[in-house]
Amino acid sequence: MPDTGTSDAFVAFERVQKSYDGETLVVKDLNLTMPKGEFLTMLGPSGSGKTTCLMMLAGFETATYGEIKLDGVSINNIPPHKRGIGMVFQNYALFPHMTIAENLSFPLEVRKIGKSDREAKVKRALDMVEMGAFGGRRPAQLSGGQQQRVALARALVFEPELVLMDEPLGALDKQLREKMQFEITDLAHKLGITVVYVTHDQTEALTMSDRVAVFNDGRIQQLAPPDELYEAPQNSFVAQFIGENNTLEGVITEIKGDTCTVKLDGGEMIDAQPVNVTEVGERTRVSIRPERVEVNKDRLQEGAHTLKAKVLEFIYMGDIFRTRLSVAGNDEFVIKTRNAPDQVRLKPGEEIEIGWLPQDCRALDAL
Amino acid sequence: MTDATGDGSKSGPMLAADGTPLKKSLARALRMQKMRALMLIAPLLLFVLITFIAPIADMLFRSVENQIVSDTLPKTTATLGDWDGEGLPSDAAFEAAYFDIFLAAERKEHTRLGTRLNYEQTGASSLFRKSGRGLDDIGEVYQDQFEDLNGDWDEALPWAELMGDPDWLSEQQGWDEEGRQPGFELRDGIADLLPTASREYAIFAEFQQREENNNLLDEEPWSAVHTALYQDLAAGDMSGYSGPRAEMLQAADALVDSPEFETVSFRDGFEEIDEDWLQPDIWRTIKLYSPDYTSGYFLNSIDMQLTPDGAEARPDNERIYMLLFQRTLFMSLVITFSCILLGYPVAYILSNLPMRSANLLMILVLLPFWTSLLVRTSAWKVMLQQQGVINDVLVWLGLVADDARLTMINNQFGTIVAMTHILLPFMILPMYSVMSTIPTSYVRASKSLGATNWTTFWRVYFPQSVPGIGAGSILVFILSIGYYITPEIVGGTTGTFISNRIAYHISSSLNWGLAAALGTILLAVVLILYWAYDKIVGIDNVKLG
């Protein structure tokens, strides 16, 4: 994943470190390259360094060490207003004393663009986000979603090649957020711009991005397309952070090529795919996605593992059933089953057998 | 609507569940809440009413109140009512003035009136003081002659028998000097016989009984009563009188009618006291200020004066207040602008620093608040005076010659410097609290959109900090327009404010009416400026935090 120095890199972080107090590193040795036109999301819990990275790229924070390059040129010493990077802020940051049209016209004015040109561009940008009728209003007169569109239009109106977005949908309600997610990606692809998007919402990251960089503790834990991230997490943190996940702890007893055997703490032996375990005797955490667990014996495929389980809780969620089980001493083992006509509804207290394929079961570091 | 079956939806007012109009039941529900709120603010409300609103209202009232003239000189002002102001008033006016001033002198009110009229005409104070003493000379001419005729004329009881109702007299004689004195009543018919004397005796009796609480039967009448008696005897015939003391009265009548009886006219008597009484000026002033309410104080406050022909401007060398008002406004504006210029960068730094350093700096800003105002002002005196720190340093550096030290105090410069320093926190605090609510993301957004630091400040940051400047300016301007202590100490003669003049009139010249009028004008100016500010900037744009 760190393909430093590639010639087609549009944005590149090279060995970037950042410390605020001189004692601890907020960003530890960041290496990242992005080709032109990519939609990259920085995902991570708060304090993981993702926003700091974004701010360094925008120029509001300086890197303590390392280089940030834009289109092959180091931008470390270029002030933010000369970088030509569009930015959408978490609280939109629309200037409250200007109308919507004035807000959009602002970046064009400071670029000394002529009045008629300016008006045409502002109109086009507002039409692009379907806000053409609101040019004369003040930001305070718009709803959150409308302000969001205007903030987007303002970041795009001066036609930057790179646009940064810092949790832009954080303040919107769920439905609006989903609508805007779609609109933003649509717009980004249509305009061919490169986007760096910061969020702590994994669904948002998965649905919008070409690639997702999962941040934790100042480092990128994994940088991969969404499907790979979900299905092949590289370590326990990513597995835990992305989507729902069941873990069973144990010790490696044998590694043979792309399979290994794990002795769970409850004594059961299971097969798994070794990801970042190397030695026999190492503690491991085995991860299985809830939807990959099968409860119906007849549907179990060839070579599947089976384990005994006890039903603790059954939750009806409409499209799916969510069942909590006790498996190998873990009371938080969750499975998800589709609400199909032939699906069984498990009852609490029931003793059942569950199973999964060894390739769906990944042996990861024990954290 | 709480009741789906109710008919309220068809027409008429909305009804609550029990059928009462919704408005009414809502009002009832809110009443308790309102009552409780009122109870909570009641102590403060009372306190403010008693200690703040009422004194201010009283003070404002004093700026037009003028009852002292008509209260003290009721007969005179009535008589002067149809005087045209040309030449001297009629003898009746002198007579009325005699009786009015005589009573005022007994009440010791004539000097107060003199002081009041002295504001309008110089010399009135001493004129009235002299008259209080001198008016006895007129009455004593008559008193002495009556007394020579019959010693009873200078006794209390014979007068009481002559004037008083017999029932009252017996009651008064039986009074044990404890409890309430039986109120004097005129005898039937005496008012027709001796109209002036009975009137004056009644006034005398009222004064002794009610104001001094003396036993009327122990008090010899004033000489003014004898004067009145002479007037009645000269005008009327007492031969038909047969009541008490008829013999004594008829003898006195005979004396008055005899050619050797010595008389003195009121006009001559007043001339004897002071020749100014024969100048029309004092009479005009009395007539001019006889109404209960006057615009005189206000006219004085704007360098005008009341004349019989209406208001007119004072001569150039007597004008002072307009100059003071202009100076007060001008200096307050200069101080406000100085505070903006000095305070804005400080507030900006404060709001952009991390919390801990900001708090430390804030203490430095607030430090002056914890030092006495007098100490701060006196410190400026030490700094700015000719032998002071700044001048010494300049001389030592050779920038200023020793014999040409700068005058930086006891003038406008000193006042502006000291007051800017003292009022600065009032500018910084509102600015700071507004600036600290401006999110940094606006500045960042502006820069990310390509604006330079200056454009960002001027087009994005500054417009949003304007409410803080507005709040600070209003605060500083209104405080400085009424400032007193600092200009008093460092202002000298050219750096004083209108408030110093108001204080002078309150505590030194005791012309409270003028002080009240000046204060009222100052209040009006502040309100007008506030209104104008609201129109131009909008008071909604003012934020204190």
Interface residues (C-beta under 8 A of the other chain):
Chain A: A58 G59 F60 P79 P80 H81 K82 R83 G84 I85 G86 M87 F89 Q90 N91 A93 L94 F95 P96 H97 F106 P107 V110 R111 R154 A155 F158 L164
Chain B: P439 S441 Y442 R444 A445 S446 K447 S448 L449 G450 A451 T452 N453 T455 T456 R459 V460 P463 Q464
